[in-house]
Amino acid sequence: MTTRSPYELGFRSVEREYSDRPLDVEGTIPPWLSGALVRNGPGRFEVGGERVNHWFDGLAMLRRYAFSDGDVRYTNRFLRTEAYRTAETGDGAGEFATGNGALETLGRWLRALGPPEPTDNANVQVVRFGDEYVALTEAPRRVAFDPTTLETESEFAFDDDDVVEHLAGAHHVVDDHRGETVGHSVQFGHPHRFHLYRVPHGSDRRERVATVPARGPGYVHSFALTADHAVLIETPLQIDVLGALSPWTEGLLDLLEYRPENGTRIAVVDRESGNLVAEPTVEPGFVFHHVNAFEADDEVVMDLVEYEDAGIVDALGFDALLGADEDPGVTGRLVRYRVDPETGATSSHRRYDGGIELPTVPRDVRTRPYRYAYGQATAREGANGLVKVDLERETATEWFESSVYVEEPRVVRRPDADAEDDGVVIATALDADRERSILLVFDAATLEERARAPLPHVVPFGFHGRFFPEAVT
């Protein structure tokens, strides 16, 4: 295959699966780091001799990096889902974001005597509900897996029927302060609705927090959560619901239309009462990911990665990703919004001048005031780096290495740490020049590299993951 971009290796399929493979460590991993980083993302992009059109449509492959006593071991497994089995027969390429064409889509409808089942290709994120570890996508089907072996167990279903979902949010906020995980879903109808729900720690049953009428509905990938409020950012990237009923539709991305004249709606919900307490409209833009949110001075304060428009969605298709010498030129910026839930008064300003995506914070500061945000540093020629933003001083520390493309970082604090940034940052990356993937461990205070471990193969770029301190064995 001819390389058309410096990071093209990150979009090649893998075939081999490894089990508990020890990695050679260059440097020192702190011995207190114990647990497993489990990441999710596509692992195969060819089906039946044809390549899918969009990054979102690769077959789900879990990756596990298990840390213990300064060592790290690597496991990867494809999810054995209906989507995987169908792909093995040479059918079913591109089941969510893009499709195989109108005639094949119509054939699937006819064979199913109606709309086909949504895909179970759960390739976006992982989360724990009760005793189950679950892989997620934005289609309303979830897959349970073994957190040690990554073997597929079964399709996961909540023990409730109170939350309707035609689209499911893949991003949940784990709120350890209230002992619950909060998620969202979309219900199409008259009116269209967003649902917010909580899953108490140790439970696999949802409890509905609120139902909010949708305007578009706008495409909502993630949401913000404070101690007292949840915030849905309904951008003007809207879903054509009538188009979804047509057999000629090729996938979700085929249904999205950017309508900047509608502006961006900020829907603020009280977590206790479920009431919609404010819904100001601000200038149009687009948001994939939130950083964190909290309450301060009787306002809801939320940090997010904002784009000028929805061009980033098309920029993640393979035509754009692999047809350019560098990134497609669409850059997310770290922006802080403040909303008065009493009056709806809203203000915003940028917190970091560089490009950023895939943001994260330590788990124990979520929904609470915090100082440091971490993320993938973008918009740098020849690399994606790592950035730590000091939100109080509005300064940043960056790490870059030529030809190294860093993925989503995760922050793990040292046990019994006092300082917010006392710990490590873990990230996987593609070293394009050396044609290998690597695991990187940084000091969370300084971003100095503490260790790296080459992987036994090039791992395709993934989406999201979580660190599970209990998943050691």
Secondary structure, 3 states (H helix, E strand, C coil): CCCCCCCHHHHCCCCCCCCCEECCCEECCCCCCCEEEEEEEEEECEECCEECCEHHHCEEEEEEEEEECCEEEEEEEECCCHHHHHHHCCCCCCCCCCCCCHHHHHHHHHHHCCCCCCCCCCCCEEEEECCEEEEECCCCCEEEECCCCCCEEEEECCCCCCCCCCEECCCCEEECCCCEEEEEEEECCCCCEEEEEEEECCCCCCEEEEEEECCCCECCCCCEECCCEEEEEECCEEECHHHHCCCCCCCHHHHEEECHHHCEEEEEEECCCCCEEECCEECCCEEEEEEEEEEECCEEEEEEEEECCCHHHHHCEHHHHHHCCCCCCCCCEEEEEEECCCCCCEEEEEEECCEEEEEECCHHHCCCCCCEEEEEEEEECCEEEEEEEECCCCEEEEECCCCEEECCCEEEECCCCCCCCCEEEEEEEEECCCCEEEEEEEECCCCCEEEEEECCCCCCCCCEEEEECCCCC
